[in-house]
Amino acid sequence: MKVYDIFSGNVRLEVDLKVSGPPLTLQVDVCGWHNYSDRISNIFLNLIAKVSGISLGSASTVVALQPSPRRECSTLLIPIPSDLVRMVEEVRNGGVNEELSVTCHYLGLPPPPS
């Protein structure tokens, strides 16, 4: 699991991934929350999965964050092409590096207190 702090710790994301199937699929679980007790806001996520520099695929979603301290989660599924199945099996055995890039845009950031 990887944890990302964005906007000076006011918004946090947890990203966890695992391989499931058949058919073989990369399952990415994303949870987010923020410190604002009076706001609902959105995070747009774009995920790109790679194994040894070869792209497995990508997925996008919007996670709606409810007022704090509630946490909102979403699951994204990225199908793994059949020609990369062997490489992914090697990842399971610790022989190949895996990489997940997360691009995040926080939509609706509350204005600073006046």
C-alpha positions as CSV (number, residue, x, y, z in Angstrom):
1,M,0.0,0.0,0.0
2,K,1.2,3.5,-0.8
3,V,0.0,6.7,0.9
4,Y,0.1,10.0,-0.9
5,D,-0.3,13.3,1.0
6,I,-1.5,16.2,-1.2
7,F,-2.3,19.8,-0.5
8,S,0.0,20.0,2.6
9,G,-1.5,17.0,4.3
10,N,-5.1,18.2,4.0
11,V,-6.0,15.4,1.5
12,R,-4.6,11.9,1.7
13,L,-4.8,8.9,-0.7
14,E,-4.1,5.3,0.0
15,V,-3.5,3.1,-3.1
16,D,-3.2,-0.7,-2.9
17,L,-2.9,-3.1,-5.8
18,K,-3.1,-6.8,-6.4
19,V,-3.5,-9.2,-9.3
20,S,-6.8,-11.1,-9.5
21,G,-8.5,-13.4,-12.0
22,P,-9.0,-15.2,-14.2
23,P,-9.1,-13.4,-16.5
24,L,-5.9,-11.9,-15.1
25,T,-6.6,-8.3,-13.9
26,L,-4.8,-5.7,-11.9
27,Q,-7.1,-4.5,-9.2
28,V,-6.3,-1.1,-7.8
29,D,-8.1,0.0,-4.6
30,V,-8.0,3.7,-3.9
31,C,-9.2,5.4,-0.8
32,G,-9.2,9.1,0.0
33,W,-10.2,11.5,2.7
34,H,-9.7,15.2,3.7
35,N,-9.7,17.3,6.8
36,Y,-12.6,19.5,5.8
37,S,-15.6,18.9,8.0
38,D,-18.1,20.9,6.0
39,R,-17.3,20.1,2.4
40,I,-17.9,17.5,-0.3
41,S,-15.2,17.6,-2.9
42,N,-13.9,15.5,-5.7
43,I,-10.5,13.9,-6.7
44,F,-9.9,13.0,-10.3
45,L,-7.5,10.1,-10.5
46,N,-5.6,8.7,-13.5
47,L,-3.7,5.5,-12.9
48,I,-1.1,4.0,-15.2
49,A,0.3,0.5,-14.4
50,K,3.6,-0.7,-15.7
51,V,5.7,-3.9,-15.3
52,S,9.4,-3.5,-16.1
53,G,8.6,-0.3,-18.0
54,I,6.0,-2.0,-20.2
55,S,2.5,-0.5,-19.8
56,L,-0.2,-2.8,-18.7
57,G,-2.9,-0.2,-19.0
58,S,-4.6,2.7,-17.4
59,A,-7.8,3.6,-15.6
60,S,-9.5,6.8,-14.4
61,T,-12.1,7.6,-11.8
62,V,-13.5,10.4,-9.7
63,V,-13.6,9.8,-6.0
64,A,-16.1,12.0,-4.1
65,L,-14.8,12.9,-0.7
66,Q,-17.4,13.4,2.0
67,P,-17.0,15.7,5.0
68,S,-14.3,14.6,7.4
69,P,-13.6,12.1,9.0
70,R,-15.3,9.8,6.5
71,R,-13.2,7.9,3.9
72,E,-14.3,7.1,0.4
73,C,-13.0,4.2,-1.7
74,S,-13.1,3.1,-5.3
75,T,-11.8,0.0,-7.1
76,L,-10.4,0.1,-10.6
77,L,-9.8,-2.9,-12.7
78,I,-7.1,-2.9,-15.4
79,P,-7.2,-6.0,-17.7
80,I,-3.7,-7.5,-18.3
81,P,-3.0,-8.4,-21.9
82,S,-2.4,-12.1,-22.5
83,D,1.1,-11.6,-23.8
84,L,2.1,-10.0,-20.5
85,V,0.6,-12.7,-18.2
86,R,4.0,-14.5,-17.8
87,M,5.7,-11.3,-16.8
88,V,3.0,-10.6,-14.2
89,E,3.5,-14.1,-12.8
90,E,7.2,-13.3,-12.3
91,V,6.1,-10.1,-10.4
92,R,4.2,-12.4,-8.0
93,N,7.5,-14.3,-7.5
94,G,9.5,-11.1,-6.8
95,G,11.5,-11.2,-10.1
96,V,10.2,-8.1,-11.8
97,N,9.7,-4.5,-10.7
98,E,6.1,-3.1,-10.8
99,E,5.2,0.5,-11.0
100,L,2.0,2.4,-10.5
101,S,1.8,6.1,-11.5
102,V,-0.9,8.1,-10.0
103,T,-1.9,11.5,-11.4
104,C,-4.3,13.3,-9.2
105,H,-6.3,16.5,-9.7
106,Y,-8.2,17.8,-6.6
107,L,-11.4,19.5,-7.8
108,G,-13.3,21.9,-5.6
109,L,-10.6,22.8,-3.1
110,P,-12.3,24.8,-0.4
111,P,-11.3,28.5,-0.2
112,P,-8.9,29.5,2.5
113,P,-10.6,30.9,5.7
114,S,-11.1,34.6,5.5
